[in-house]
Amino acid sequence: MPTFVLMTKLTSGSLHDARGRRIAGQEWLHKVKECCPEVKWVAHYATLGPYDFMDIYDAPDVETAHKVSLLSRAAGAVSAESWEALPYDRFLKLLETVTA
């Protein structure tokens, strides 16, 4: 199953209330699990920099990854980008096919 990285940026106002943020995050995760039950969560991180959160998940296809991003935007994220990620060992094998 392909792996995706979801980078999310929230409004600054949504980060002033830890309890409210926890509830909103739980509600978002419940909605994603309901709409995309085939998604398998790998990790969730708060980040420094242009994005507030990074989620790593496996999804069966790019359409499901689009759904995850759309659900994030619908829940109030300023931006939500899902990037497909390739394991490094698979990348090296792919590289060998184009540099040989």
WOTA-V459648 format. One record per residue. N is the residue number from 1. RES is the residue in one letter. PSI is psi in whole degrees, -180 to 180 (* if undefined). Layout:
n=N res=RES psi=PSI
n=N res=RES psi=PSI
This chain:
n=1 res=M psi=135
n=2 res=P psi=150
n=3 res=T psi=139
n=4 res=F psi=152
n=5 res=V psi=122
n=6 res=L psi=119
n=7 res=M psi=123
n=8 res=T psi=137
n=9 res=K psi=130
n=10 res=L psi=169
n=11 res=T psi=150
n=12 res=S psi=-33
n=13 res=G psi=-27
n=14 res=S psi=-6
n=15 res=L psi=10
n=16 res=H psi=-8
n=17 res=D psi=102
n=18 res=A psi=-44
n=19 res=R psi=-45
n=20 res=G psi=-38
n=21 res=R psi=-42
n=22 res=R psi=-46
n=23 res=I psi=-46
n=24 res=A psi=-41
n=25 res=G psi=-42
n=26 res=Q psi=-40
n=27 res=E psi=-42
n=28 res=W psi=-47
n=29 res=L psi=-41
n=30 res=H psi=-43
n=31 res=K psi=-42
n=32 res=V psi=-45
n=33 res=K psi=-35
n=34 res=E psi=-45
n=35 res=C psi=-25
n=36 res=C psi=65
n=37 res=P psi=-19
n=38 res=E psi=-10
n=39 res=V psi=134
n=40 res=K psi=119
n=41 res=W psi=132
n=42 res=V psi=-45
n=43 res=A psi=157
n=44 res=H psi=126
n=45 res=Y psi=144
n=46 res=A psi=140
n=47 res=T psi=161
n=48 res=L psi=148
n=49 res=G psi=-154
n=50 res=P psi=-16
n=51 res=Y psi=152
n=52 res=D psi=-33
n=53 res=F psi=150
n=54 res=M psi=124
n=55 res=D psi=139
n=56 res=I psi=129
n=57 res=Y psi=158
n=58 res=D psi=137
n=59 res=A psi=151
n=60 res=P psi=-24
n=61 res=D psi=172
n=62 res=V psi=-29
n=63 res=E psi=-40
n=64 res=T psi=-39
n=65 res=A psi=-39
n=66 res=H psi=-42
n=67 res=K psi=-44
n=68 res=V psi=-45
n=69 res=S psi=-44
n=70 res=L psi=-39
n=71 res=L psi=-35
n=72 res=S psi=-45
n=73 res=R psi=-41
n=74 res=A psi=-28
n=75 res=A psi=2
n=76 res=G psi=5
n=77 res=A psi=140
n=78 res=V psi=-41
n=79 res=S psi=151
n=80 res=A psi=117
n=81 res=E psi=131
n=82 res=S psi=125
n=83 res=W psi=134
n=84 res=E psi=138
n=85 res=A psi=139
n=86 res=L psi=128
n=87 res=P psi=143
n=88 res=Y psi=-40
n=89 res=D psi=-37
n=90 res=R psi=-36
n=91 res=F psi=-45
n=92 res=L psi=-40
n=93 res=K psi=-40
n=94 res=L psi=-41
n=95 res=L psi=-40
n=96 res=E psi=-31
n=97 res=T psi=-21
n=98 res=V psi=-11
n=99 res=T psi=-1
n=100 res=A psi=*
